[in-house]
Amino acid sequence: MSIIQADAQGNNAGEIHNVYGKGIWNWKAHYTRFVVQPNVASIRIRFAVGGEVGAYLDMDQVRLRLLNTQGNLNLVHYEYNQSNEVKRIIYPNGKIVEIEYDANGNQVQRKIVKE
């Protein structure tokens, strides 16, 4: 499998080539990690069988997942209400916390809705 990186003008900005097992792709492989160069605007994923998948196509159930700058998946997701107050926090382990506010914007309740 190859990851082809391109800049905003479509110029090649780097390639990463992975060989699995004895030179064949293992369709049961769960993931591969790669670092995108700072000037990269798009990527293409090319499989050894000749197929090519972009981030917009899920033909082979390809999923791209953003890692943070420390290289781990410990990202906390925040959702906001119409007053731009945090209404929900979703932690990497799946825990979800919801927060409620009164009319003055004071936090009145914080509850765990999923442990």
VEXFIVEX-684231 format. One record per residue (C-alpha): residue number from 1; residue in three letters; chain; x, y, z. Coordinates in steps of 0.25 Angstrom, whole numbers. Example, Ala and Ser with C-alpha at 12.3 -4.5 7.8 and 13.67 -1.06 7.14 Angstrom:
REM residues 2
[1 'ALA' 'A' [49 -18 31]]
[2 'SER' 'A' [55 -4 29]]
This chain:
REM residues 115
[1 'MET' 'A' [0 0 0]]
[2 'SER' 'A' [5 14 -3]]
[3 'ILE' 'A' [1 28 2]]
[4 'ILE' 'A' [3 38 -8]]
[5 'GLN' 'A' [3 53 -3]]
[6 'ALA' 'A' [1 65 -11]]
[7 'ASP' 'A' [2 80 -9]]
[8 'ALA' 'A' [-9 90 -12]]
[9 'GLN' 'A' [-4 90 -27]]
[10 'GLY' 'A' [-5 75 -28]]
[11 'ASN' 'A' [10 73 -28]]
[12 'ASN' 'A' [16 61 -21]]
[13 'ALA' 'A' [19 65 -7]]
[14 'GLY' 'A' [24 51 -3]]
[15 'GLU' 'A' [21 36 -3]]
[16 'ILE' 'A' [20 25 8]]
[17 'HIS' 'A' [21 11 3]]
[18 'ASN' 'A' [17 -1 13]]
[19 'VAL' 'A' [19 -15 10]]
[20 'TYR' 'A' [12 -25 18]]
[21 'GLY' 'A' [16 -40 21]]
[22 'LYS' 'A' [23 -46 9]]
[23 'GLY' 'A' [20 -34 0]]
[24 'ILE' 'A' [5 -36 0]]
[25 'TRP' 'A' [-6 -27 6]]
[26 'ASN' 'A' [-13 -33 18]]
[27 'TRP' 'A' [-28 -29 16]]
[28 'LYS' 'A' [-30 -32 31]]
[29 'ALA' 'A' [-20 -22 35]]
[30 'HIS' 'A' [-27 -12 44]]
[31 'TYR' 'A' [-19 0 42]]
[32 'THR' 'A' [-6 7 37]]
[33 'ARG' 'A' [-1 20 42]]
[34 'PHE' 'A' [6 31 34]]
[35 'VAL' 'A' [11 45 36]]
[36 'VAL' 'A' [6 56 26]]
[37 'GLN' 'A' [16 66 23]]
[38 'PRO' 'A' [12 81 27]]
[39 'ASN' 'A' [10 86 12]]
[40 'VAL' 'A' [1 74 8]]
[41 'ALA' 'A' [-13 78 4]]
[42 'SER' 'A' [-18 64 0]]
[43 'ILE' 'A' [-14 49 0]]
[44 'ARG' 'A' [-17 37 -9]]
[45 'ILE' 'A' [-16 23 -4]]
[46 'ARG' 'A' [-12 13 -14]]
[47 'PHE' 'A' [-13 -2 -12]]
[48 'ALA' 'A' [-4 -12 -17]]
[49 'VAL' 'A' [-15 -18 -26]]
[50 'GLY' 'A' [-15 -5 -34]]
[51 'GLY' 'A' [-27 1 -27]]
[52 'GLU' 'A' [-27 15 -22]]
[53 'VAL' 'A' [-35 21 -11]]
[54 'GLY' 'A' [-37 36 -7]]
[55 'ALA' 'A' [-42 41 6]]
[56 'TYR' 'A' [-55 43 -1]]
[57 'LEU' 'A' [-57 28 -5]]
[58 'ASP' 'A' [-60 17 5]]
[59 'MET' 'A' [-60 5 -5]]
[60 'ASP' 'A' [-51 -3 4]]
[61 'GLN' 'A' [-56 2 17]]
[62 'VAL' 'A' [-44 12 17]]
[63 'ARG' 'A' [-45 21 29]]
[64 'LEU' 'A' [-35 33 32]]
[65 'ARG' 'A' [-34 37 46]]
[66 'LEU' 'A' [-27 50 50]]
[67 'LEU' 'A' [-16 48 61]]
[68 'ASN' 'A' [-12 60 69]]
[69 'THR' 'A' [1 67 69]]
[70 'GLN' 'A' [6 58 80]]
[71 'GLY' 'A' [3 46 71]]
[72 'ASN' 'A' [-8 39 80]]
[73 'LEU' 'A' [-23 38 79]]
[74 'ASN' 'A' [-25 45 92]]
[75 'LEU' 'A' [-34 56 86]]
[76 'VAL' 'A' [-46 62 94]]
[77 'HIS' 'A' [-58 66 86]]
[78 'TYR' 'A' [-66 78 91]]
[79 'GLU' 'A' [-80 82 86]]
[80 'TYR' 'A' [-85 96 89]]
[81 'ASN' 'A' [-99 102 90]]
[82 'GLN' 'A' [-105 114 83]]
[83 'SER' 'A' [-99 123 94]]
[84 'ASN' 'A' [-85 117 91]]
[85 'GLU' 'A' [-85 109 104]]
[86 'VAL' 'A' [-79 95 105]]
[87 'LYS' 'A' [-92 86 105]]
[88 'ARG' 'A' [-85 73 103]]
[89 'ILE' 'A' [-71 67 105]]
[90 'ILE' 'A' [-67 54 98]]
[91 'TYR' 'A' [-55 47 104]]
[92 'PRO' 'A' [-46 37 96]]
[93 'ASN' 'A' [-51 25 104]]
[94 'GLY' 'A' [-65 28 100]]
[95 'LYS' 'A' [-69 35 113]]
[96 'ILE' 'A' [-80 46 110]]
[97 'VAL' 'A' [-82 58 120]]
[98 'GLU' 'A' [-94 68 118]]
[99 'ILE' 'A' [-94 81 124]]
[100 'GLU' 'A' [-107 90 126]]
[101 'TYR' 'A' [-107 105 129]]
[102 'ASP' 'A' [-117 115 134]]
[103 'ALA' 'A' [-122 127 127]]
[104 'ASN' 'A' [-111 135 132]]
[105 'GLY' 'A' [-100 125 127]]
[106 'ASN' 'A' [-97 119 140]]
[107 'GLN' 'A' [-94 104 140]]
[108 'VAL' 'A' [-105 97 148]]
[109 'GLN' 'A' [-103 83 145]]
[110 'ARG' 'A' [-92 74 140]]
[111 'LYS' 'A' [-96 59 138]]
[112 'ILE' 'A' [-89 47 132]]
[113 'VAL' 'A' [-99 41 121]]
[114 'LYS' 'A' [-89 30 117]]
[115 'GLU' 'A' [-79 24 126]]
